[in-house]
Amino acid sequence: MAETDQPSGSTPEDEAPEVTASVTFMVPKKEISMVPDMGKWKRSQAYADYMGFILTLNEGVKGKKLTCEYKVSETVEKLLDLLGTLDQWINETPPVNQPSRFGNKAYRTWYAKLDQEAESLVSAVLPADKCAAAPEIAVYLKESVGNPTRIDYGTGHEAAFAAFLCCLCKVGALRVDDQLAIAFKVFDRYLLLMRKLQRTYRMEPAGSQGVWGLDDFQFLPFIWGSAQFIDHPTIEPRHLLEERVVNEHHPDYMFLDCIKFINEMKTGPFAEHSNQLWNISAVPSWSKVNQGLIRMYKAECLEKFPVIQHFKFGSLLSIQPVKP
C-alpha cells in the first residue's frame, strides 16, 4: 500500500534529495491562512517531501524491532545530545504551585530557554558548511514541543518534529542509511521527552478529539509501530489489549510502548478511553492496520485546517507546487 501511496516528487530510497549550495535559506512562515488554502498545501513540494519522509521510514522499519542493530551516525548522536539537553532543562525547571491543575506555567520558562537557544542547538547538529540553514531548521524544533501560550501539545507539534528531521535529511546532515536510527533512536527519544513534558507540566492535548481520536498527543509512532509488526509470527492486532503482551514486548515495539503509556495515564475500560485503538485490535492483519493508519493520518491530521494552519514553510519545505 505504502508504495502506491508514495506522493509525486519523492522516492522511497531517498525521501529528500540533498539541497544544493545555491539554496537561499529563509525563516519559515505560515502560508495556510484560510480553508481554501488547503489545496495549495496538498499540491506543495512540502507535502510531497513530508509524506515521502513518513512513508520512507514506514518502509524502513517494517518487520524490525527497536532493539535490532543499525548504524548510529555522528549526527544521530548529536541529535540525542540535543534532546538530552532539553530533558535536563525540565529537571532544572520544576512545576510551580498554581491553582489550575493543568497547563503549569513553568512550561513557559522551559520553552523560553529553547526559544533562546534553538539556533545554537541546531548549529551544533549541522555540518559546518550547512550552518546557514540553522535559523530555518530551528523553527521546526521550536514548533515541535508544544505551544507556550496554550501550554498544549498535539499531532501538529509532532508533525513539526518530523519536518525538523526531514529538513536535516534535505541538507544532508542525516542520510539514507540513518533511517532506522531516525525512527528507533531519535524519534523514540523525542517521544520520551514529550511524555516527560506532558507529565511534568500537565500539558493539555491540542485539538483533541477525545475518545474519537487515535491518541491525545501522538500519531506517527502508531503508523511506524504497526509497520514494525508486519509479518510478525505471533503478535496480532488483537494482542494489543493483552497486558502481558504489552509488558513483555514494549521495549521492542513502538506501538506497544504507546499503549503502555496510555494505560499508565488513563483509568477505566480501554474501549471507553481509547475507542479507536480498541477498534484497531479487531483488524485482522498489521498491514491493514498500517494502511488504514496512513489514510487516517492524512485525513485527520494533514488535511485538517486547524492543524495545518500552524505549519510553516521555507526553502526546505516549500509551499511551491510539486514540479510536474
N, C-alpha and C positions, 0 to 999 in steps of 0.2 A: 504493500500500500504506500509506504513512505516514498518508494522510488517514483511512483507515478504522481505522488503529491509534490514532488520536487518543483519549486517555483522556477519560472524562467529567470535566467540571469545568475543561477547558482548551479554548481556542480557538486555531486556528493563527495568527490575526492578532496576538493579544496573549496570549502564553502565561501572563502573570502579571498579573492585574488589580491595579491600584495599591492599596496598603493605605491605608485612610483614617486620619485623625488619631486616631481613637478607639482604635486598637490599642494594647494594652499589650505592649511588647516584653519578652522573657524570655530568659534564658540557656538555650540548647537543652540537652536532656539525652537520654540513651538511654532508649528505650521498648520495644525488642525484646530481651527477655532469654531467651526460650525459643523453640524451633522453632514451637510453636503460635501465637506472637505474629505470625508472618509474615503471616497473614491480615489482621491489623489494619493492617499496613504497606501491603499491596496495596489495601486499601479506603480508605486515608487520603487526605486532601487533599494531603499532602506528595507522595505517589506520583503523583497526578494532575498536580500542578503541575510536579514534576521531569520526568516523562515528556513533558508538554506542552512544556516548555522545550527538551528534547533534540530533539523532533520538529519544533518550530518552526524551530530553527536548521537542522535537516536539510533542510526545505523551502527555507529562505532561501539555502542555499549551492549548491543544485542547479545544475549546469552553469556554475559560476563559478570563476575562478582566484583563488588567494591574492593575485595581483598586480593584480586588477581594481580599478577605482576605487570608493570608497564613503566615506560620511561618517565622520569621526573626531571624536566629541564631546569636550567638556572632561572628562567623567567617564572616557572611554576613555583619554585622555592621562594622567589621574591614576592609573588602574589600571596603565598601562605604567610610570609612575614608581615605583609601589609594587613591582612585580615587579623593576624595575631595582635598587631598594634591596636587596631580598632577594638578588639576584645579587651585588651589591657586597659584602654580608656574607660570601658564600662566599669571595671573594678575601681578605677580612680574617681568615678562619678556616681556615688551611691544615690539611690532614690531619696527624694526629700519628703518630709512629712507634709501632707496636704489633705484637705477634706475629701477630695474626689478620689475614688478608688482607682479609676482608670486614667491613662494619659499622664504619667508622672512627669512633672516639669523639668526634672533633672535631665531628661532626654534632650531637651533643647540645649543644655550646656554641653552635653556629649556631642550633639550634632554641630554646634558652633565650632568645636575643635576640628572636626572633619572638614567643615566648610573652609576653615583657615588653612588646613594642611593638605587638602586633597591633591593640589597640583604637585607639590613636592613628593608626596607619597607615590603618585603615578610616575613622575620623572624617574624615581628610583627603580621602577619596574622596566622602563623602556630602554632599548639600546641607545647609546649616546647620540647616534645620528638621527634618532626619531623623537628626541625630546621636545621638538617643536609641536608635537601632537598632544603633549600633556594637558594644556588647557582645554582642548576639545574632549579628550577621553575622560578627564577628571569630572566633567559634568555628569556623565553616566554613573560614575562611582557615587557621587553625592546624591543622585536621584534614586539610588538602589537600596537605601537603608530606611526609607520611610519619610514621612512629611513632618517637619518640625512645628508647623502651625497647628495641625490637627492631631499630632502625635499618633498617627496611624500608619499601617503598612498593609500592602496587598499585592496582587499579581502584577500591577503596573510597575511597582518598585522592583519586583523580581525580574520583570522584563528589562528594566534598566540595567540590571547586573548582567543579564545575558548579552545585552547590547554592548556593555563595557568589555566583555570578553570577546565579542565579535570584532569590536574595534581593534583590540590587541592583536587579533588574527590578521586584520586588514593591514596593519602597519608592519606585520612580520615579526612582532615580539613573541607571539605564540604561533606554532607551526602545525602542520597536518599531523605529525607524529605526537603531538601533545594532546590529541583528542581525549584519550582515556583519562589522562591526568586532569584535564579541564573539568570533566564531569565528576570523576571519582574523588579527586583531591580538592580542587579549587572550589567547585560548586558545593561540594559536601561541607567544606569548611565554612563557606558563606552561610549555608543553612544553619549550622551550629551557632554562628554569630547572630543570625536573625532570631533564632529561638531564644537566645540569651537576652537580646534587646526586648523581645516581646514579653518575656517573663519579668525582667528587671524593672522595666518602665511601664508595664501593663498597657502595651500599645493596643489601640483599637484596630479591628480589621477594616481596611479601606474598602468601601463599596461592597461590603459583604452581602451575599445573597442568603445568609443564614443557613438553614438546613438544606436549601436547594442548591447551594454552591458546592463545588467539589471539596474545598477546604477553605478555612477562613483566610489563610495567608499565602499558600503556595499552590503552584500548578505543575511547573516543569519537572520536579522530582517524581511526580506520578507518571508523566509521559516516559521519561528515561527509565524510571524504575520498572514500568511494565515491560519495556523493551529488554531489560536485563533478564526477565523471566521467560522470554520467548523460547519455546522448545525445552523448557525445564522438565526433567524426567518425572519429578514427583509433585512439586508445588503448583497448584492450580489456583485460579482466581478465588474459588470458594474457601481456600485456606486462609485468606487474609483476615477472616473473622476469628480464627483459632489462636487463642492467646499463646499456646505452646509453640506454634509455628512462628509467630511474631517474635517472641522472646528468644527463640533459638537462632533464627536466621536474620534478624535485623542488622547485625554488623556487615552482612554481605549484600543486602538489598535495600536500595533507597526507598522503595515503595513501603516496605515493612517498617523501616525506620520512621517514616512519616506517620504510619498507623500507630506505632508505639508512642510517638509524641502526642497524637490526638487522644489516645487512651489515658495518657498521664494528665492531660489538660482538661478533659471533659468527663462529666459524670452522666449516668443514665444509660439507657439502651443505645447501642451503636446505631441501630436502624433509625433512631429518632434524631440524634445529634449529627450524624454523618450519612444522610439518606442516599446521596449519590454514590458514595463509596460502597455502601451496603448493596446498592443495585449492581455495582460492578462485580461483586462477588458471585452473581448469578450468570455472568457471561462465560460461555464455555471455554474460550481459549485466550491466552495472553496476547496473541497477535491481534485478535478482535478488540481486546481492551485497548491496546496501543493505538490502533487505527481510530477507534472511537474517541479516545482522549485527544488525539491530534485534531480531529474535526471539532471537538468541543472547545479546545483551546482557541482555535481560530474564531469560532462563533461567540464564545463567552468572554474572551479577553481581547483578541486582536481586532475584532470587528465591533467592539463596543466603544462608542464615542466617549463615555465618561472615563474610560481607561486611556484611550489613545490621545485625547486632547492634551494630556500632560507630556506625551512623548516628544523628545527634542531631536532635531535634525541638523546635521552639519555637513562636512565634506566626506566623512567616512560612512555615515548612514544618511544618504541623501534623499531629499523629497523629490528629486528629479525622476521622471518616469523611466522605467527599465528600457534600455536601448533595444530596439527590435532586432 
